[in-house]
Amino acid sequence: MPRGFFTQSAMVLFTDAPSIDRVAAALATDSVTRRSTEPGWISGGAELLVPFGGRGHVHVDVVGAPWPDAMEDAKDPSLFAAWSMGAFGPLAYPGGLRRAVQQAAAFPEATSDAHRAFVRLRTSYLVGAGEESAVLPDDWSALGELAALLRMASPLLALEGACAFFDPNAEVVLAPGAFRALMAESEGGEPSLELFTSVRHFVVDERWSLMDTVGMERFFLPDFEALIPTGTDPSEMAELLRDACAYLLSEGAVIEDGHSIEGPGEMLKVRARDASVADPPRRVLQLVPDGAVVPELG
């Protein structure tokens, strides 16, 4: 579905909904505007606008309901309309929290049903802009937006009842402690990749498994899929995929169909694909062992 009006998003999941006053106090900034909005999936009924980066704003609201993984459900027209307008994030896709929890190896206690509300952080450049203003300004910086959202999520995760950080655009779910540790590692530099991209692992059959990344589409870059033989250390492939993502962030879309990449113990051939094997749908660069007969993955 479309990216909509918001350019980035991040969520803090809560066991009980905090008041918008508690959220405002936690953010501890004088540069905030509060306004009333129509309650619903598009906005929680009250919204904080926090300026960042010139003319951008972070929209902060409280949604007093669990994260709607079934956001494509046409039986709830208001939910479907909110999703289609990008109200949950530019790349949020149905089932995202469930998939994030399933892949959260470092957060084994993660669950999709422990929370009852979430605080939503979304970036936009349209407040006070003219009707013809672009959703993405000429000086747009996805990393700048992410840094702003992550800084704001940090104090919210310290509030009573906060149980997890969730980025629906990368299907990342983190315990509050893990989030703080990654933020500390990133202090003084760019945010850690683990805060805004995920690496996942799937078993294909007795001979092969698949690892992929989620989150690069927010930079208008492809994600990666890698077919690896059973017996290969998944951690080595995960490190390679993280390095490949970092390389694209630094250099742009310079890895193309037909290129080769040195993988764990063998060369990998690059195959550009317009559709991913697993949800969410996105462009991928598929890495397969050069010369190997591999299963067809759709």
Backbone bond lengths (Angstrom), bond angles and torsions (degrees), N, CA, C in turn:
res aa  C-N    CA-C-N  psi(-1)  N-CA   C-N-CA  omega(-1)  CA-C   N-CA-C  phi
1 M - - - 1.468 - - 1.526 108.77 -
2 P 1.334 117.63 168.33 1.472 120.62 -173.19 1.515 113.22 -67.07
3 R 1.318 114.47 160.29 1.458 120.70 176.16 1.528 111.49 -68.80
4 G 1.316 118.46 -31.12 1.452 120.45 177.56 1.512 113.21 79.41
5 F 1.328 115.99 -155.78 1.454 122.23 -172.22 1.529 112.98 -91.26
6 F 1.330 117.26 -15.18 1.463 120.98 -178.22 1.519 109.62 -101.49
7 T 1.319 116.40 139.74 1.463 120.70 -171.87 1.522 113.35 -96.69
8 Q 1.335 118.47 -24.19 1.459 122.93 174.90 1.530 107.29 -150.23
9 S 1.323 115.71 162.09 1.466 118.97 175.32 1.515 110.11 -154.34
10 A 1.331 115.45 156.77 1.460 123.08 173.59 1.524 107.14 -152.97
11 M 1.321 116.55 150.86 1.455 122.00 -175.60 1.523 110.80 -126.82
12 V 1.325 115.86 147.45 1.451 121.83 168.22 1.524 106.37 -117.29
13 L 1.330 116.44 119.80 1.462 121.81 -177.63 1.517 109.98 -86.12
14 F 1.351 116.87 140.20 1.462 122.82 -176.49 1.526 110.65 -128.77
15 T 1.332 114.89 146.83 1.460 118.78 174.25 1.529 111.00 -71.90
16 D 1.321 117.01 -30.54 1.469 123.16 174.00 1.521 108.21 -139.70
17 A 1.318 116.67 146.87 1.460 120.66 -175.16 1.526 110.99 -68.04
18 P 1.321 118.90 123.95 1.471 120.50 172.75 1.525 109.45 -76.29
19 S 1.303 117.01 156.33 1.454 119.61 175.62 1.522 109.43 -74.21
20 I 1.325 116.12 156.98 1.458 119.82 178.04 1.529 110.11 -65.21
21 D 1.359 117.45 -26.32 1.460 120.62 176.72 1.532 110.74 -67.26
22 R 1.332 117.08 -41.08 1.479 120.23 177.68 1.529 110.29 -64.47
23 V 1.317 115.87 -39.41 1.461 119.91 178.72 1.522 110.13 -63.49
24 A 1.336 116.68 -45.78 1.463 120.81 -179.93 1.528 110.88 -61.80
25 A 1.333 116.91 -40.81 1.458 120.25 179.90 1.527 111.18 -65.94
26 A 1.327 116.77 -37.46 1.466 120.40 -179.86 1.523 110.97 -67.10
27 L 1.316 117.07 -35.71 1.466 119.77 -179.66 1.520 111.74 -69.43
28 A 1.339 116.19 -26.72 1.480 122.11 171.87 1.518 112.89 49.16
29 T 1.323 116.16 53.87 1.454 120.03 176.49 1.519 109.22 -133.85
30 D 1.319 115.55 141.32 1.466 120.30 177.33 1.525 110.93 -81.00
31 S 1.319 116.70 -20.49 1.467 121.17 -176.43 1.517 110.27 -87.63
32 V 1.314 115.87 67.41 1.459 120.26 -178.91 1.520 109.37 -140.82
33 T 1.308 115.32 139.77 1.459 122.09 175.03 1.518 108.17 -114.68
34 R 1.308 116.45 133.99 1.466 120.45 178.06 1.517 108.61 -108.18
35 R 1.311 116.51 136.90 1.459 119.73 177.76 1.523 109.59 -143.90
36 S 1.338 114.44 151.25 1.456 120.82 177.04 1.517 109.40 -84.93
37 T 1.319 115.36 143.08 1.461 121.13 179.17 1.526 108.90 -134.45
38 E 1.298 115.51 167.24 1.457 120.95 176.76 1.532 108.47 -70.66
39 P 1.340 118.59 121.37 1.470 119.04 -178.66 1.529 111.35 -66.32
40 G 1.297 115.31 143.23 1.464 120.91 -179.32 1.515 109.89 158.00
41 W 1.320 115.90 -165.03 1.458 120.56 -177.80 1.527 112.75 -73.48
42 I 1.328 116.36 -27.23 1.466 118.37 -179.89 1.518 110.48 -75.29
43 S 1.310 117.86 -36.53 1.465 122.21 176.69 1.514 108.37 -149.47
44 G 1.327 115.76 150.30 1.453 120.14 -173.03 1.513 115.88 -82.78
45 G 1.322 119.62 2.66 1.459 122.39 179.90 1.508 113.56 106.03
46 A 1.309 117.35 -22.40 1.468 123.54 172.53 1.515 106.66 -147.32
47 E 1.322 116.11 140.58 1.455 120.18 -172.94 1.518 110.20 -138.42
48 L 1.333 115.28 139.55 1.453 121.71 172.22 1.513 108.46 -102.74
49 L 1.322 116.99 135.16 1.459 122.64 175.61 1.521 108.21 -112.15
50 V 1.326 115.87 116.15 1.463 121.82 -178.81 1.526 107.85 -113.49
51 P 1.329 119.15 117.10 1.470 120.34 -178.19 1.519 112.06 -70.41
52 F 1.321 115.21 149.93 1.464 120.34 173.77 1.524 108.09 -154.73
53 G 1.308 116.10 152.27 1.464 123.02 170.81 1.506 115.65 52.92
54 G 1.308 118.73 43.58 1.462 119.49 178.17 1.507 111.62 93.40
55 R 1.341 117.07 -99.56 1.468 118.37 -176.02 1.527 113.68 -108.70
56 G 1.312 118.06 9.54 1.460 121.09 177.31 1.520 112.02 -83.15
57 H 1.324 116.11 159.21 1.458 122.48 175.08 1.524 109.57 -136.11
58 V 1.324 115.06 145.99 1.458 121.17 167.37 1.525 107.01 -97.87
59 H 1.310 116.38 121.32 1.462 123.05 176.38 1.530 107.59 -89.39
60 V 1.321 116.70 123.59 1.465 121.65 -177.43 1.523 108.34 -121.22
61 D 1.327 116.86 124.28 1.456 119.82 175.44 1.519 110.26 -144.46
62 V 1.322 115.65 168.66 1.461 122.85 -179.63 1.521 107.84 -113.46
63 V 1.317 116.36 126.29 1.464 121.82 176.48 1.524 107.24 -107.97
64 G 1.321 116.30 115.27 1.463 121.08 -175.83 1.505 113.09 -85.73
65 A 1.308 116.43 51.19 1.465 122.58 178.94 1.517 107.74 -155.08
66 P 1.330 118.56 157.43 1.467 119.78 176.64 1.523 111.33 -63.45
67 W 1.326 115.49 158.81 1.456 121.01 177.17 1.529 109.54 -56.61
68 P 1.337 118.67 129.32 1.472 121.73 -174.47 1.535 111.93 -85.79
69 D 1.319 117.48 84.48 1.458 120.13 -179.29 1.525 112.08 -63.88
70 A 1.321 117.71 -24.92 1.467 121.53 179.41 1.522 110.46 -93.99
71 M 1.316 116.61 44.88 1.463 120.92 -173.23 1.519 113.91 -67.49
72 E 1.328 117.65 -14.37 1.461 120.02 178.51 1.522 112.26 -86.25
73 D 1.355 117.36 0.50 1.459 121.95 -174.65 1.530 110.95 -66.67
74 A 1.311 116.05 108.93 1.466 120.64 -178.39 1.527 111.98 -69.63
75 K 1.339 117.81 -10.38 1.461 120.42 177.54 1.523 111.45 -71.62
76 D 1.328 116.91 -17.04 1.463 121.92 174.81 1.529 106.84 -115.57
77 P 1.326 117.57 87.26 1.471 120.12 -174.21 1.517 113.91 -57.28
78 S 1.340 117.82 -35.12 1.464 119.67 -178.42 1.525 110.82 -68.99
79 L 1.330 117.22 -37.17 1.458 121.03 177.55 1.526 110.81 -68.57
80 F 1.317 115.48 -45.09 1.468 119.50 179.54 1.529 110.52 -61.86
81 A 1.335 116.79 -41.59 1.466 120.39 -179.92 1.523 110.71 -64.92
82 A 1.337 116.84 -41.42 1.468 120.03 179.33 1.525 110.22 -62.61
83 W 1.327 116.71 -44.38 1.466 119.84 178.70 1.524 111.00 -62.05
84 S 1.322 116.72 -44.50 1.462 120.32 -176.88 1.527 111.72 -65.07
85 M 1.330 117.65 -22.52 1.463 121.48 177.16 1.530 112.58 -93.95
86 G 1.335 116.55 5.90 1.459 120.04 177.27 1.510 114.52 77.45
87 A 1.343 117.38 24.69 1.459 120.16 -175.03 1.524 113.47 -67.96
88 F 1.330 118.22 -18.05 1.465 121.09 179.47 1.521 112.10 -103.11
89 G 1.303 115.57 1.77 1.454 120.84 -178.81 1.510 109.82 131.08
90 P 1.317 117.05 154.01 1.465 120.54 -173.83 1.522 113.96 -64.39
91 L 1.346 118.06 -22.75 1.461 120.35 -175.69 1.523 112.21 -129.73
92 A 1.325 117.39 16.16 1.466 120.16 177.01 1.520 109.82 -61.64
93 Y 1.342 116.25 138.58 1.463 120.26 -176.37 1.526 108.60 -137.26
94 P 1.338 117.37 146.20 1.464 120.49 -178.50 1.525 112.64 -51.51
95 G 1.332 115.54 139.79 1.456 121.60 179.00 1.509 114.40 80.40
96 G 1.326 117.92 6.24 1.459 121.07 -173.71 1.515 114.07 -62.35
97 L 1.331 117.84 -42.06 1.466 119.69 -179.62 1.524 110.24 -68.38
98 R 1.317 116.98 -41.15 1.473 120.05 178.02 1.521 110.63 -58.90
99 R 1.326 117.13 -45.63 1.458 119.64 179.87 1.529 111.31 -66.48
100 A 1.332 116.68 -39.30 1.461 119.87 179.06 1.522 110.90 -61.28
101 V 1.320 117.00 -42.71 1.464 121.41 179.31 1.528 110.46 -64.72
102 Q 1.324 117.12 -42.46 1.468 120.69 -179.82 1.526 112.06 -61.22
103 Q 1.329 117.13 -31.12 1.458 121.49 -175.90 1.536 113.23 -99.46
104 A 1.328 117.27 4.83 1.468 120.80 -174.89 1.523 110.30 -84.27
105 A 1.341 116.24 71.59 1.464 120.75 -177.61 1.522 112.04 -61.52
106 A 1.319 117.53 -33.16 1.460 121.41 -178.82 1.530 112.65 -84.73
107 F 1.329 117.29 0.06 1.467 122.65 -177.47 1.530 107.46 -136.16
108 P 1.354 117.51 64.26 1.466 120.77 -171.82 1.521 114.07 -62.20
109 E 1.336 117.31 -23.06 1.462 119.80 179.40 1.525 112.25 -85.39
110 A 1.328 117.11 1.69 1.472 120.39 179.85 1.521 110.04 -62.72
111 T 1.301 115.39 141.35 1.461 121.50 177.42 1.519 108.33 -147.09
112 S 1.302 115.75 151.65 1.469 119.35 -179.20 1.519 112.17 -87.41
113 D 1.339 117.97 -6.85 1.467 118.86 -175.50 1.527 113.70 -119.04
114 A 1.340 118.65 12.82 1.470 120.32 178.86 1.520 111.94 -82.07
115 H 1.326 117.72 -19.15 1.464 119.68 -176.80 1.527 110.29 -98.21
116 R 1.317 115.04 159.95 1.470 121.25 178.82 1.523 111.95 -127.26
117 A 1.328 117.08 -0.33 1.468 120.82 -178.79 1.522 107.80 -163.59
118 F 1.327 115.73 168.24 1.465 119.23 175.14 1.518 110.30 -151.14
119 V 1.332 114.17 148.16 1.466 121.22 171.98 1.520 106.27 -95.63
120 R 1.305 115.62 131.29 1.463 122.04 -174.27 1.525 109.51 -109.89
121 L 1.329 115.12 128.63 1.459 122.45 176.84 1.524 107.49 -115.80
122 R 1.335 117.06 123.34 1.469 120.43 -177.38 1.521 109.91 -139.02
123 T 1.322 116.63 136.66 1.458 120.97 179.21 1.527 110.72 -96.97
124 S 1.333 114.96 145.36 1.457 121.34 178.72 1.525 109.04 -156.54
125 Y 1.333 115.08 157.11 1.476 121.47 178.25 1.530 110.99 -119.35
126 L 1.324 118.02 16.66 1.452 121.10 -171.01 1.522 114.09 -100.25
127 V 1.335 118.34 -9.90 1.463 119.79 178.56 1.523 109.14 -67.76
128 G 1.321 116.75 121.83 1.452 121.49 -179.99 1.514 114.45 76.16
129 A 1.313 117.63 3.88 1.464 120.77 -179.64 1.527 110.18 -90.07
130 G 1.306 116.09 161.60 1.451 120.71 178.83 1.517 111.83 -74.52
131 E 1.331 115.60 167.72 1.458 120.67 -177.10 1.520 112.59 -62.36
132 E 1.308 117.70 -27.33 1.466 121.03 -177.49 1.532 112.54 -94.31
133 S 1.316 117.18 6.94 1.462 119.78 -177.90 1.526 111.00 -66.56
134 A 1.318 115.91 144.75 1.457 121.24 -179.98 1.530 110.21 -77.91
135 V 1.338 115.77 144.54 1.463 120.43 175.93 1.523 109.98 -61.98
136 L 1.347 116.51 -39.52 1.461 121.96 177.16 1.526 108.87 -110.43
137 P 1.320 118.87 117.01 1.470 120.49 179.12 1.521 111.62 -71.40
138 D 1.308 116.34 165.90 1.470 120.81 -177.93 1.528 112.08 -61.17
139 D 1.325 117.39 -32.66 1.471 120.71 -178.46 1.527 111.77 -97.17
140 W 1.327 117.00 26.20 1.459 122.17 -176.85 1.520 111.43 -59.42
141 S 1.328 116.42 136.15 1.461 122.97 177.03 1.518 108.76 -133.45
142 A 1.329 116.74 108.01 1.461 120.38 179.21 1.521 111.02 -62.69
143 L 1.329 117.51 -40.03 1.465 119.85 179.02 1.528 111.60 -66.08
144 G 1.338 116.54 -36.05 1.459 119.63 176.07 1.517 111.87 -62.93
145 E 1.322 115.89 -42.10 1.467 120.24 177.15 1.520 110.85 -63.13
146 L 1.326 116.11 -46.41 1.461 120.24 -179.35 1.521 111.42 -59.69
147 A 1.321 116.52 -42.72 1.459 120.09 179.50 1.529 110.53 -60.24
148 A 1.338 116.88 -41.24 1.465 120.55 179.04 1.525 110.96 -63.84
149 L 1.330 117.28 -44.32 1.463 120.66 -179.50 1.525 111.39 -65.21
150 L 1.314 116.59 -42.64 1.462 120.24 -178.33 1.524 111.57 -65.07
151 R 1.340 116.40 -40.20 1.469 119.39 177.25 1.522 110.94 -61.46
152 M 1.318 117.32 -36.90 1.455 120.69 -178.85 1.521 111.81 -77.70
153 A 1.325 117.62 -31.23 1.466 120.45 178.81 1.523 111.46 -67.69
154 S 1.330 116.86 -30.74 1.464 120.62 -173.84 1.532 113.16 -57.49
155 P 1.353 120.48 -52.82 1.467 118.78 179.40 1.528 112.74 -68.23
156 L 1.321 117.83 -26.81 1.461 119.81 178.51 1.523 110.92 -68.33
157 L 1.337 116.93 -33.02 1.466 120.41 178.23 1.524 112.11 -70.48
158 A 1.337 116.99 -12.82 1.467 120.74 176.93 1.526 111.85 -88.79
159 L 1.332 117.89 -8.14 1.457 120.77 179.59 1.530 110.53 -71.69
160 E 1.327 115.75 150.49 1.467 120.28 176.66 1.530 109.74 -59.68
161 G 1.301 116.81 133.30 1.461 121.66 178.31 1.511 114.63 94.12
162 A 1.336 118.11 -11.03 1.469 120.26 177.35 1.524 108.85 -70.40
163 C 1.322 117.59 126.70 1.466 119.28 -175.10 1.518 113.70 -119.92
164 A 1.337 119.42 -15.12 1.464 119.51 -179.77 1.521 110.79 -169.05
165 F 1.328 114.58 154.44 1.461 122.69 168.02 1.516 106.96 -98.43
166 F 1.326 116.84 137.59 1.460 121.17 -178.98 1.517 109.69 -137.45
167 D 1.329 116.17 123.73 1.464 122.14 173.23 1.520 107.25 -109.20
168 P 1.333 118.07 104.16 1.468 119.92 -176.52 1.520 113.73 -70.83
169 N 1.323 117.93 -18.11 1.457 121.16 -178.78 1.530 112.03 -78.12
170 A 1.322 116.55 -19.81 1.467 121.78 178.51 1.526 111.45 -122.48
171 E 1.339 116.51 -2.15 1.459 122.70 -178.76 1.518 110.67 54.64
172 V 1.338 114.14 49.80 1.463 123.55 176.56 1.520 108.24 -106.23
173 V 1.318 117.23 129.05 1.460 121.69 171.67 1.524 107.49 -127.72
174 L 1.346 115.45 130.42 1.456 121.46 -174.87 1.523 110.31 -133.47
175 A 1.325 115.70 142.37 1.456 120.13 170.80 1.523 108.83 -67.79
176 P 1.337 118.24 151.89 1.469 119.81 -179.72 1.526 113.37 -53.53
177 G 1.327 117.96 -41.21 1.458 120.08 179.86 1.513 112.83 -65.01
178 A 1.327 116.84 -41.59 1.459 120.65 178.56 1.521 110.55 -65.16
179 F 1.329 116.51 -38.60 1.471 120.40 177.33 1.524 110.28 -60.78
180 R 1.333 116.28 -47.24 1.469 119.63 -178.61 1.530 111.39 -63.27
181 A 1.339 116.40 -37.62 1.467 119.31 179.58 1.520 110.84 -65.10
182 L 1.321 117.82 -42.05 1.464 120.93 178.91 1.523 110.97 -67.75
183 M 1.320 117.67 -36.41 1.460 120.53 176.35 1.516 110.68 -64.57
184 A 1.335 116.70 -39.18 1.467 119.95 178.87 1.518 110.80 -65.18
185 E 1.329 117.03 -38.83 1.462 121.07 177.57 1.529 111.38 -63.84
186 S 1.341 115.97 -30.60 1.466 120.97 -176.11 1.520 113.32 -87.86
187 E 1.315 117.51 -6.50 1.474 120.56 -173.76 1.525 110.95 -57.11
188 G 1.323 115.08 128.43 1.455 120.85 179.65 1.508 114.40 87.18
189 G 1.340 117.23 -0.96 1.463 120.55 179.71 1.512 110.66 -143.25
190 E 1.333 116.30 -163.59 1.463 120.68 179.19 1.529 109.81 -73.66
191 P 1.328 117.33 152.69 1.467 119.87 179.65 1.526 111.75 -59.03
192 S 1.321 115.94 146.14 1.456 121.46 176.70 1.530 110.25 -60.65
193 L 1.330 116.28 138.64 1.466 120.84 177.82 1.524 112.05 -54.56
194 E 1.325 117.77 -32.01 1.456 120.93 -176.91 1.520 112.83 -68.24
195 L 1.334 117.22 -13.06 1.457 120.98 176.91 1.521 112.40 -82.37
196 F 1.325 117.85 -22.38 1.468 118.76 -174.51 1.528 114.12 -138.32
197 T 1.331 118.22 10.42 1.466 122.04 168.37 1.520 107.93 -139.81
198 S 1.310 116.67 154.32 1.461 120.47 176.94 1.517 110.14 -124.11
199 V 1.322 116.18 154.43 1.459 123.41 172.78 1.527 106.89 -120.02
200 R 1.334 116.06 127.53 1.456 120.73 -174.87 1.530 110.65 -119.87
201 H 1.327 116.58 160.60 1.463 122.10 -176.30 1.526 108.92 -135.43
202 F 1.334 117.15 126.57 1.461 123.35 179.25 1.532 109.57 -128.77
203 V 1.322 116.94 141.10 1.465 121.25 172.60 1.522 108.43 -86.16
204 V 1.344 116.77 126.53 1.468 121.82 178.37 1.525 109.96 -90.23
205 D 1.314 118.01 -55.01 1.460 123.86 176.21 1.525 107.66 -156.65
206 E 1.326 116.59 -166.52 1.464 118.44 -176.29 1.522 113.06 -69.29
207 R 1.335 117.86 -13.65 1.466 120.93 -176.78 1.520 113.58 -107.27
208 W 1.338 116.69 -22.39 1.459 119.24 -171.11 1.530 111.59 -135.36
209 S 1.315 115.01 151.62 1.462 121.57 167.19 1.524 108.19 -132.97
210 L 1.308 115.70 164.80 1.464 122.20 -178.28 1.517 109.01 -122.35
211 M 1.320 116.71 133.92 1.459 121.37 170.21 1.521 107.73 -119.24
212 D 1.341 116.02 141.35 1.460 118.34 177.86 1.520 110.33 -142.48
213 T 1.327 115.04 170.40 1.457 121.78 176.28 1.521 108.87 -117.43
214 V 1.313 115.95 154.18 1.468 122.64 174.04 1.524 107.31 -133.25
215 G 1.319 117.10 136.02 1.457 120.91 174.24 1.508 115.37 128.22
216 M 1.342 117.80 -12.74 1.465 119.32 -176.94 1.525 112.84 -77.53
217 E 1.316 117.22 -20.85 1.462 120.11 -179.43 1.526 111.46 -62.08
218 R 1.329 117.65 -25.75 1.474 120.14 178.46 1.526 111.19 -63.22
219 F 1.326 117.67 -22.02 1.458 122.72 176.47 1.532 111.80 -98.36
220 F 1.343 116.27 9.84 1.463 122.46 -174.79 1.533 110.24 60.21
221 L 1.320 115.65 37.25 1.454 122.96 177.73 1.528 109.25 -123.39
222 P 1.336 118.20 154.90 1.461 119.84 -179.99 1.523 111.66 -76.23
223 D 1.328 115.10 152.92 1.449 121.05 168.86 1.526 109.13 -84.87
224 F 1.330 116.04 -178.65 1.461 121.31 -179.71 1.521 110.23 -121.01
225 E 1.334 116.10 146.90 1.452 124.24 167.05 1.526 107.18 -127.88
226 A 1.316 117.37 138.64 1.464 120.36 179.56 1.522 109.50 -133.54
227 L 1.326 116.18 126.35 1.455 121.75 172.85 1.521 108.28 -88.54
228 I 1.315 117.30 124.76 1.459 119.68 -177.80 1.524 109.82 -127.30
229 P 1.340 117.18 138.58 1.466 120.54 178.97 1.529 110.69 -66.72
230 T 1.318 116.13 143.82 1.459 120.48 174.23 1.523 109.40 -55.49
231 G 1.303 116.26 133.54 1.456 120.99 -177.30 1.512 112.52 108.09
232 T 1.336 117.13 -21.47 1.459 120.35 175.52 1.528 109.54 -70.92
233 D 1.307 117.18 138.39 1.461 121.26 179.23 1.527 109.45 -67.24
234 P 1.340 118.30 112.37 1.468 119.50 -178.84 1.520 113.64 -58.17
235 S 1.327 117.69 -30.31 1.464 119.76 -178.07 1.524 111.03 -64.98
236 E 1.344 117.18 -32.83 1.462 119.87 178.58 1.528 110.57 -67.88
237 M 1.343 116.84 -40.87 1.461 119.63 178.10 1.528 110.65 -69.57
238 A 1.327 117.17 -37.78 1.467 119.86 177.80 1.525 110.58 -60.36
239 E 1.323 116.69 -41.10 1.465 120.50 178.26 1.523 110.67 -64.25
240 L 1.333 116.58 -40.89 1.463 119.95 178.12 1.528 110.67 -62.01
241 L 1.330 117.51 -43.38 1.465 120.79 -178.53 1.524 110.91 -66.31
242 R 1.323 117.28 -39.38 1.467 119.58 175.96 1.532 110.34 -62.16
243 D 1.327 115.86 -43.71 1.468 119.48 179.52 1.530 110.74 -63.51
244 A 1.332 117.14 -39.01 1.466 120.63 179.74 1.522 110.88 -65.57
245 C 1.333 116.89 -39.77 1.469 120.22 176.82 1.524 110.60 -63.27
246 A 1.328 116.43 -45.11 1.464 120.49 179.00 1.521 110.99 -61.15
247 Y 1.328 116.38 -37.06 1.463 120.51 179.86 1.528 110.73 -65.52
248 L 1.324 117.29 -43.31 1.468 119.77 177.91 1.527 111.08 -64.68
249 L 1.320 117.39 -39.05 1.463 119.88 178.10 1.521 111.25 -62.00
250 S 1.314 115.61 -35.00 1.457 120.25 -178.33 1.522 112.49 -80.33
251 E 1.334 116.79 -40.78 1.468 120.92 -169.98 1.521 114.61 -109.21
252 G 1.325 118.19 -12.40 1.452 120.17 -175.49 1.519 111.43 90.86
253 A 1.334 115.90 -169.77 1.468 121.68 -174.13 1.528 110.97 -78.66
254 V 1.327 115.77 68.80 1.467 120.77 -174.69 1.522 112.50 -98.66
255 I 1.334 118.95 -10.05 1.461 121.79 175.51 1.519 107.49 -93.54
256 E 1.325 116.78 124.47 1.462 121.05 -171.31 1.524 111.27 -129.72
257 D 1.319 113.72 168.20 1.468 121.42 177.48 1.524 110.13 -54.64
258 G 1.339 116.52 132.04 1.456 121.19 179.20 1.506 114.74 93.78
259 H 1.324 118.24 -14.43 1.462 120.77 176.50 1.527 110.07 -68.63
260 S 1.314 116.38 166.19 1.462 122.27 175.44 1.517 109.46 -122.83
261 I 1.330 115.95 146.09 1.456 123.17 178.61 1.525 107.75 -129.87
262 E 1.303 115.93 136.51 1.463 119.42 176.86 1.519 109.72 -76.34
263 G 1.344 115.44 116.37 1.450 120.40 -178.57 1.507 112.05 -102.83
264 P 1.327 117.46 -171.93 1.465 121.01 178.74 1.534 110.86 -66.26
265 G 1.302 116.25 95.74 1.458 120.57 175.95 1.505 116.23 86.75
266 E 1.337 119.40 -4.29 1.459 120.67 -178.71 1.530 110.09 -161.65
267 M 1.327 114.64 164.21 1.459 120.12 177.44 1.527 109.33 -83.30
268 L 1.311 114.87 142.94 1.460 121.45 179.77 1.520 109.42 -115.70
269 K 1.316 115.49 132.87 1.464 121.27 177.32 1.519 109.35 -90.05
270 V 1.328 116.81 140.50 1.460 122.35 -179.27 1.518 109.93 -95.15
271 R 1.337 115.32 128.01 1.462 121.37 175.43 1.531 108.38 -124.22
272 A 1.307 116.97 115.58 1.466 120.74 179.24 1.522 109.30 -76.67
273 R 1.331 116.86 133.07 1.458 122.37 -179.63 1.520 109.63 -131.70
274 D 1.333 115.71 137.84 1.467 120.39 178.88 1.524 112.15 -80.04
275 A 1.326 117.26 -14.84 1.461 121.01 -178.69 1.522 109.45 -132.94
276 S 1.317 115.73 138.68 1.458 121.36 179.86 1.522 110.59 -83.92
277 V 1.321 116.47 160.98 1.460 121.14 176.46 1.523 110.37 -70.50
278 A 1.323 116.63 -46.47 1.465 121.75 -176.21 1.522 110.41 -111.54
279 D 1.339 115.95 153.29 1.460 120.81 173.93 1.522 110.06 -64.64
280 P 1.344 116.07 150.89 1.459 129.40 3.91 1.523 111.50 -78.09
281 P 1.338 117.61 152.48 1.465 120.19 178.64 1.523 111.08 -63.83
282 R 1.345 116.87 134.54 1.458 120.73 -179.73 1.515 109.06 -170.22
283 R 1.331 115.94 164.93 1.463 121.05 174.85 1.520 108.92 -73.76
284 V 1.340 116.30 144.57 1.462 119.52 179.31 1.522 110.41 -140.05
285 L 1.316 114.00 155.97 1.455 122.37 166.10 1.526 106.18 -105.72
286 Q 1.332 115.46 112.26 1.461 120.82 -176.44 1.522 109.48 -90.00
287 L 1.328 116.73 129.42 1.457 122.91 -179.21 1.524 108.65 -107.82
288 V 1.332 116.86 121.38 1.466 121.16 -178.67 1.528 108.62 -129.41
289 P 1.340 118.19 145.63 1.468 120.00 177.76 1.521 111.03 -56.48
290 D 1.316 116.37 128.05 1.459 121.83 -176.59 1.525 110.09 -61.79
291 G 1.331 115.84 123.57 1.469 121.48 176.28 1.518 114.55 86.53
292 A 1.330 118.53 -6.85 1.455 120.27 -178.14 1.524 111.55 -82.05
293 V 1.317 116.38 149.75 1.458 122.23 173.22 1.522 106.95 -87.31
294 V 1.321 116.47 110.89 1.463 120.47 -173.48 1.518 109.89 -114.97
295 P 1.328 118.30 155.60 1.466 120.92 179.45 1.525 111.61 -66.83
296 E 1.309 116.53 149.95 1.471 121.21 177.02 1.527 107.58 -76.95
297 L 1.314 116.00 129.79 1.462 120.12 -173.28 1.526 113.51 -112.65
298 G 1.281 118.30 17.70 1.461 119.80 176.91 1.501 113.50 79.27
